[in-house]
Structure formats: structure tokens, C-alpha cells
Amino acid sequence: MRRIVGASVFVVAALAAQAGAQTFTAVWEASSGLFPESSPCPAFVRTNSAVPEQPVLSATELTLSTSEVAEDMFYMQDLTLSPDPLVVEARVRFISGTGTPTRGPAAIALTTAADTGVLFFIGNDEIFLTTTGDTRGDEAELDTNVAHTYRVTVTGTGAVSVSVDGTPTLTGSTYVDEAAFGATRRVLWGEGSKDAFGTHAWAFVRHNGSQCVGGTTTTLPGGTTTTTTLPGGTTTTTLIGGTTTTTTVGGSTTTTTLPTCAGAPGTIENVQCLLDALITRVSAEDLGKLQAKLLKTLNKANTRLAAATAACAAGDARKADKQLKKVDKLLGKFARKLSSRSAQKQVEATLRESLITDGNAARAAVTELRGALDCQAAG
């Protein structure tokens, strides 16, 4: 059923109450200055197979962009709580993109039980839910190029509703589809469909399905100790060198040491340092059977980086860039391995997220290097 969402809609009291005050236990906001994977408590796991696109963070929005259907760029977080209802709220501005009748360029995907959930999509002037048979369900026309706050609510009985800026707009229900949802309860947002691509900007994402529990301590090679005080515990982390910044989120102060390395940003020395530190860390962590696979991928990236260094020293910028592109793809593969179902079963979530963050930092440095590459032959 397609409806047009206008500026003035009569809302009955019962539905309006549903969009009332809500306590969110997991919150990320672009205004914090942190990427979702660096969100203090709890962090989101990023998957990015887009080349060379990377998420772009401004003071008000995080822009995600894919340019072809084979690319993905999304964030994911396991659900550790079982609230009734489960509520996910996000402020999103659609910019461009294309999809299919059952997939859109921007998505909020919920897996509420094994192989069970619902998909909510934002497209060009339309929003819609999926339903039984993984087909298009309830839909509405809307000016999606303007930022709206979307709230997706799922009750314990599987009833689904979506409100737009507080106005109840779509209804549906969860359904079973192994390929669409997978076995792990989770929330996913961004662009993760093989049938869609596009660009969209996210101001915030918050939900009541996860929270930090207790305190953890992680030690990485070198660096400065940072302390994060949040509901549920204190986290102390030693990171790879860097500059300390302090951010206040929801009344709690978060101090973060951003990874830096020897060599100015945009240099091969900087990328080599970050990659070496990542290899050192993966070698030291308890990652079970996954450790050997991750190290194999990182060592291949190191070999490609050495080839890029040699080509650049010889003045062959084209060959150097070709090798750096392979480094970028391998680091993307590293993140995908850590985001896989197998990794979720073998490695504790906080450790996986931290490793993905370090890998993404190295990948971002490769992108910066490719944009500033200056190869001159000696002699």
C-alpha cells in the first residue's frame, strides 16, 4: 500500500504514544566527532568493500557512498539485550542511488531472532518495508532528500512499525529468511545489498538492543593509555601512539588516542608503520583459527606495499598505485573476515571491533597515500 506522507497528518493518540520517550542504550552521533567504529560504548563494526570510497565524517553527518551493486558500506552491531519493543532510530538524508523493488540504497536491517527480522529501506522519494517471501511490503512516498528521523519499532510478537519525524507511517511484521537475516541477532545500517547502491548521510543512529557491560582492558603496541568512563564500566586501552582528544557523549567523558605512526600522513612510511603495528597486534592476540587467516591477508598486503615502495623509488607512479590498490583491497578483506559469522563465533566482539578499527585506519592511510603519491626516480 503506497501513501504520501504530507506535512499535516492526523495521528491517533495510541500511535503517537508509541513514538514517545525512549531510553536508548546504544547511541552514535556524528556531532561526537567519532566514526561509529570508534563510538565509545558500544562500538559498531564497519564493513566497506567500496574502492576507493570511504565514509566521510563532518560536524553533522556521516556520508556513506557506494557506486556499484557489488560494493557494500555499512555498520553492524550485535544485539545483547532483548527489549520489548526493540526500537531503532536514525536521522538520514538520502542523496542519490538506485535499487530494486525489494532493496533500496539506504537500509536499517534488524535480525531479531535466528534467520528472522525485517528490512527498512530509504530510496529516491520513497520508503518501504520488506515482508514474507522477502518481497516489498508497506510503502510510502516521501521527500527523502530532506533529512528525516526514522523510528523502526519491533514488538516481541513481531509487529513492525515505522514513524517519520514522529508520524506513524508504515506497518508490517518480521518474517523468516535465512539469506536476508542470518543467525545472529543484530542491527545493520548503511548500504549492504548486492542489488542496490547510492549515497546517503546519517546524523545519528541509536537503539535499545545493546549496551556496555563491565570494564575491559586492551593493550596494543606502544602508545598512550586512554580511559573511557561509560555506563556499565570503565575501559582502559593502550593504542598505537597518537594524539589524545576528549569527547563528551551523553554526559560521560570519553578520552581517545587516535592511531598515528612514523612518517607524515600520505607517505609510504606512515602506511608501513600502521601495517607493521597491525601485524604485530594480530600476532599477539588470541584469535584462534582466525589468526592464521588474518596474518596471511596482512602479509600479502605487506608484500604489495613493498612492491609499491620499490616501484615508487623507481619513479613508476602508475605501478606503485596499482600495488597500493591491492593493499587497499586486502585490508578490506581483513575487515570482512573479522565481520564474518565465523569470526563472530570465535572472537569477542570488543576485540573484533578494535581490530577492524585499526585495519580501517591503515586502509584510510592507503587512500590518503594514493591521493598524494609523488614518485621520483633517484639519480
VMD Tcl script that draws the C-alpha trace (Angstrom):
set ca {
  {0.00 0.00 0.00}
  {1.56 3.32 -1.11}
  {0.76 6.52 0.75}
  {2.01 10.08 0.52}
  {3.50 11.49 3.72}
  {2.48 15.13 3.96}
  {3.24 18.00 6.29}
  {-0.05 17.61 8.19}
  {-1.24 14.15 9.18}
  {-3.82 13.28 11.84}
  {-2.26 10.89 14.36}
  {-4.38 8.99 16.83}
  {-3.26 9.11 20.45}
  {-2.40 5.44 20.70}
  {0.05 5.60 17.78}
  {1.53 8.90 18.89}
  {2.27 7.42 22.29}
  {4.26 4.69 20.60}
  {6.72 7.32 19.30}
  {7.14 8.84 22.75}
  {10.12 8.98 25.05}
  {12.55 6.09 24.73}
  {15.71 5.18 26.63}
  {18.46 4.27 24.18}
  {21.36 2.18 25.45}
  {23.47 2.36 22.28}
  {24.00 5.80 20.74}
  {26.21 7.12 17.95}
  {26.06 10.75 16.79}
  {28.05 12.42 14.02}
  {28.34 15.51 16.22}
  {30.54 13.49 18.60}
  {33.36 13.72 16.05}
  {33.81 9.94 16.18}
  {33.24 7.36 13.48}
  {30.76 4.64 14.56}
  {33.59 2.09 14.84}
  {35.21 4.42 17.39}
  {31.96 5.08 19.25}
  {32.79 4.65 22.92}
  {30.13 2.29 24.13}
  {29.31 0.11 22.32}
  {31.14 0.47 19.01}
  {29.75 -0.55 15.62}
  {31.64 -2.83 13.23}
  {32.21 -1.35 9.79}
  {32.19 -3.30 6.53}
  {33.49 -1.50 3.45}
  {34.17 -3.16 0.12}
  {33.87 0.09 -1.85}
  {37.05 1.18 -3.64}
  {38.31 3.83 -3.17}
  {35.30 5.33 -1.35}
  {35.46 5.75 2.42}
  {32.91 7.05 4.94}
  {33.18 10.85 5.24}
  {32.50 12.41 8.65}
  {31.54 16.09 9.02}
  {30.41 18.00 12.08}
  {26.79 16.99 11.46}
  {26.68 13.91 9.19}
  {28.42 10.70 8.20}
  {28.19 10.20 4.44}
  {28.25 6.64 3.08}
  {28.64 6.08 -0.64}
  {28.82 3.09 -2.98}
  {28.91 3.41 -6.75}
  {28.01 -0.10 -7.91}
  {25.91 -3.02 -6.70}
  {28.93 -5.19 -5.88}
  {30.06 -2.69 -3.22}
  {28.94 -2.53 0.42}
  {29.40 0.13 3.08}
  {27.55 -0.45 6.33}
  {27.79 -0.66 10.11}
  {26.66 -3.55 12.28}
  {26.24 -4.29 15.97}
  {25.14 -7.47 17.73}
  {22.05 -7.19 19.93}
  {22.92 -8.13 23.51}
  {19.57 -7.14 25.08}
  {16.02 -8.35 24.40}
  {13.77 -5.31 24.90}
  {10.09 -5.34 24.02}
  {9.77 -3.37 21.88}
  {13.11 -3.15 20.13}
  {13.47 0.43 18.87}
  {15.99 1.76 16.35}
  {16.01 5.46 15.49}
  {18.14 7.18 12.84}
  {18.23 10.56 11.15}
  {19.03 10.06 7.46}
  {19.26 12.23 4.35}
  {19.06 10.39 1.01}
  {21.33 11.90 -1.65}
  {21.31 9.58 -4.65}
  {21.18 5.95 -5.66}
  {19.22 3.13 -7.17}
  {17.82 -0.22 -6.10}
  {15.17 -2.80 -6.93}
  {11.55 -3.29 -5.83}
  {12.80 -5.15 -2.74}
  {16.06 -3.31 -1.99}
  {16.95 0.36 -1.55}
  {20.18 2.37 -1.35}
  {19.90 3.11 2.41}
  {18.81 0.50 4.91}
  {18.13 -0.37 8.52}
  {18.15 -4.16 8.84}
  {17.10 -5.95 12.00}
  {17.71 -9.61 12.83}
  {15.51 -10.21 15.87}
  {15.96 -13.99 16.08}
  {17.85 -16.62 14.10}
  {17.04 -16.10 10.39}
  {14.19 -13.75 11.34}
  {13.80 -10.00 11.05}
  {12.72 -7.11 8.85}
  {14.35 -4.70 6.39}
  {13.54 -0.99 6.14}
  {14.74 0.88 3.04}
  {15.06 4.53 2.05}
  {15.15 5.28 -1.67}
  {14.54 8.17 -4.01}
  {11.33 9.79 -2.68}
  {10.15 6.51 -1.16}
  {10.45 4.37 1.94}
  {9.33 0.76 2.35}
  {9.48 -2.39 4.47}
  {10.03 -5.96 3.30}
  {7.65 -8.75 4.21}
  {7.05 -12.51 3.98}
  {8.81 -14.04 0.99}
  {11.36 -11.21 1.16}
  {9.06 -9.10 -1.01}
  {8.13 -5.41 -0.81}
  {5.66 -4.68 1.95}
  {4.15 -1.42 3.18}
  {5.48 1.67 1.38}
  {5.06 5.45 1.27}
  {6.11 8.40 -0.86}
  {8.29 10.96 0.91}
  {10.81 13.68 0.07}
  {13.80 11.67 1.23}
  {16.34 14.28 0.05}
  {15.41 16.15 3.24}
  {16.76 14.69 6.50}
  {14.10 12.80 8.47}
  {14.17 10.93 11.76}
  {13.03 7.36 11.15}
  {11.99 5.15 14.06}
  {11.66 1.39 13.48}
  {9.85 -0.46 16.28}
  {9.56 -4.25 16.58}
  {7.44 -5.81 19.34}
  {8.01 -9.17 20.94}
  {5.23 -10.63 18.79}
  {6.95 -9.47 15.60}
  {4.77 -6.46 14.81}
  {6.76 -3.78 12.97}
  {6.02 -0.07 12.67}
  {7.95 2.87 11.21}
  {7.39 6.51 12.10}
  {8.77 9.51 10.21}
  {9.52 12.56 12.36}
  {7.08 11.20 14.93}
  {4.30 10.37 12.45}
  {3.36 6.65 12.24}
  {3.78 5.77 8.57}
  {4.46 2.08 7.82}
  {3.41 -1.21 9.42}
  {4.47 -4.79 8.87}
  {5.82 -7.86 10.64}
  {9.03 -9.82 10.94}
  {9.48 -12.89 8.74}
  {11.84 -15.81 8.27}
  {14.52 -15.67 5.57}
  {17.96 -17.13 6.25}
  {19.69 -15.31 3.38}
  {18.29 -11.92 4.37}
  {18.96 -12.03 8.11}
  {21.46 -14.68 9.22}
  {21.69 -16.43 12.58}
  {22.97 -13.60 14.80}
  {20.64 -11.04 16.39}
  {21.87 -7.65 15.19}
  {21.18 -4.22 13.80}
  {22.73 -3.15 10.48}
  {22.58 0.27 8.84}
  {24.04 1.78 5.68}
  {24.23 0.08 2.27}
  {24.64 -3.67 2.39}
  {22.63 -5.02 -0.53}
  {24.08 -6.67 -3.63}
  {21.12 -5.20 -5.54}
  {21.49 -1.51 -4.64}
  {23.99 1.32 -4.35}
  {23.95 5.00 -3.54}
  {24.90 7.88 -1.26}
  {23.22 8.91 1.99}
  {24.11 10.94 5.09}
  {23.45 9.81 8.69}
  {23.25 12.28 11.60}
  {22.72 9.67 14.33}
  {21.76 6.06 14.99}
  {20.51 4.87 18.37}
  {18.71 1.81 19.70}
  {17.87 -0.07 22.88}
  {19.24 -3.50 21.94}
  {22.86 -3.28 23.15}
  {24.88 -1.80 25.97}
  {28.32 -1.90 27.54}
  {28.71 -4.46 30.28}
  {31.58 -4.31 32.76}
  {35.05 -2.97 32.02}
  {37.75 -4.32 29.73}
  {41.45 -3.63 29.26}
  {43.23 -3.95 25.91}
  {46.92 -3.33 25.32}
  {48.23 -2.56 21.83}
  {51.84 -1.97 20.73}
  {53.27 1.23 22.25}
  {51.20 4.33 22.77}
  {49.28 6.12 25.44}
  {46.73 4.74 27.87}
  {43.22 6.13 27.48}
  {40.35 5.77 29.91}
  {36.70 5.74 28.86}
  {34.11 6.14 31.61}
  {30.67 5.00 30.49}
  {27.56 3.30 31.91}
  {28.43 -0.29 32.73}
  {32.16 0.09 33.38}
  {35.49 1.69 32.63}
  {37.52 0.71 29.59}
  {41.28 1.27 29.55}
  {43.03 0.93 26.20}
  {46.62 1.44 25.09}
  {46.72 2.47 21.44}
  {49.43 2.90 18.83}
  {50.87 6.34 19.58}
  {48.82 9.34 18.57}
  {47.07 12.43 19.76}
  {44.64 12.46 22.66}
  {41.21 14.01 22.17}
  {38.37 14.25 24.68}
  {34.70 13.98 23.73}
  {31.64 14.14 25.96}
  {28.81 11.80 24.91}
  {25.56 11.69 26.89}
  {27.18 13.21 29.96}
  {30.10 10.74 30.01}
  {33.60 11.86 29.10}
  {35.47 9.78 26.54}
  {39.21 10.19 26.00}
  {40.54 8.64 22.80}
  {44.07 8.26 21.49}
  {43.96 8.29 17.70}
  {46.41 5.92 15.99}
  {49.38 7.65 14.32}
  {52.71 6.40 13.13}
  {56.12 7.47 11.99}
  {56.14 9.44 8.77}
  {53.81 12.22 7.75}
  {50.24 11.28 6.68}
  {50.12 10.48 2.99}
  {53.56 8.84 2.97}
  {54.59 5.24 2.41}
  {56.45 5.34 5.75}
  {53.21 6.12 7.57}
  {51.30 3.29 5.89}
  {54.15 0.85 6.53}
  {54.18 1.75 10.23}
  {50.43 1.25 10.60}
  {50.54 -2.06 8.75}
  {53.51 -3.30 10.81}
  {51.70 -2.38 14.03}
  {48.59 -4.22 12.86}
  {50.59 -7.36 12.02}
  {52.29 -7.18 15.43}
  {48.96 -6.89 17.19}
  {47.24 -9.72 15.29}
  {50.26 -11.93 16.02}
  {49.89 -11.23 19.75}
  {46.13 -11.60 20.14}
  {44.27 -14.83 20.92}
  {42.22 -15.21 17.73}
  {42.03 -18.98 17.44}
  {41.94 -20.43 13.93}
  {41.19 -16.99 12.51}
  {44.65 -15.70 13.43}
  {46.50 -17.55 10.65}
  {44.00 -16.38 8.00}
  {44.24 -12.76 9.12}
  {48.03 -12.84 9.18}
  {48.09 -14.37 5.69}
  {45.98 -11.48 4.39}
  {48.09 -8.84 6.17}
  {51.37 -10.37 5.00}
  {50.08 -10.28 1.41}
  {49.27 -6.61 1.94}
  {52.79 -6.07 3.27}
  {54.26 -7.73 0.18}
  {52.17 -5.48 -2.09}
  {53.23 -2.42 -0.10}
  {56.89 -3.40 -0.56}
  {56.27 -3.68 -4.31}
  {54.64 -0.23 -4.29}
  {57.61 1.19 -2.41}
  {60.06 -0.26 -4.94}
  {58.01 0.98 -7.92}
  {57.77 4.47 -6.47}
  {61.50 4.56 -5.78}
  {61.98 3.73 -9.47}
  {59.71 6.61 -10.47}
  {56.86 4.37 -11.69}
  {53.82 6.02 -10.05}
  {51.34 4.02 -12.12}
  {52.74 0.68 -10.98}
  {53.01 1.93 -7.40}
  {49.36 2.97 -7.38}
  {48.33 -0.39 -8.82}
  {50.09 -2.16 -5.93}
  {48.56 0.23 -3.38}
  {45.12 -0.55 -4.76}
  {45.81 -4.20 -3.98}
  {46.88 -3.25 -0.46}
  {43.56 -1.43 -0.05}
  {41.58 -4.46 -1.21}
  {43.47 -6.77 1.14}
  {42.77 -4.51 4.11}
  {39.11 -4.53 3.09}
  {39.28 -8.34 3.06}
  {40.83 -8.21 6.55}
  {37.78 -6.27 7.83}
  {35.33 -8.61 6.13}
  {36.99 -11.68 7.69}
  {36.56 -10.11 11.13}
  {32.91 -9.27 10.35}
  {32.05 -12.81 9.22}
  {29.78 -15.14 11.14}
  {32.75 -17.42 11.81}
  {34.70 -14.54 13.38}
  {31.69 -13.55 15.49}
  {31.69 -17.05 16.97}
  {35.45 -17.19 17.59}
  {36.43 -13.68 18.70}
  {34.93 -11.48 21.42}
  {33.00 -8.52 19.94}
  {35.06 -5.71 21.52}
  {38.31 -7.24 20.27}
  {36.91 -7.73 16.75}
  {35.68 -4.13 16.62}
  {39.04 -2.82 17.82}
  {40.94 -4.81 15.19}
  {38.59 -3.61 12.46}
  {39.14 -0.02 13.63}
  {42.93 -0.46 13.36}
  {42.56 -2.06 9.93}
  {40.33 0.77 8.73}
  {42.88 3.31 9.98}
  {45.55 1.63 7.86}
  {43.18 1.48 4.89}
  {42.35 5.18 5.22}
  {46.08 5.92 5.23}
  {46.45 3.96 1.98}
  {43.66 6.02 0.40}
  {45.38 9.23 1.51}
  {48.68 7.99 0.14}
  {47.17 7.14 -3.25}
  {45.77 10.67 -3.48}
  {49.10 12.28 -2.66}
  {51.53 9.82 -4.27}
  {54.66 11.51 -5.60}
  {57.17 9.10 -7.12}
  {60.50 10.35 -8.41}
  {63.31 8.09 -9.54}
  {66.66 8.59 -7.83}
  {69.64 9.68 -9.82}
}
mol new
graphics top color blue
foreach p $ca { graphics top sphere $p radius 0.5 }
foreach p [lrange $ca 0 end-1] q [lrange $ca 1 end] { graphics top cylinder $p $q radius 0.2 }
display resetview
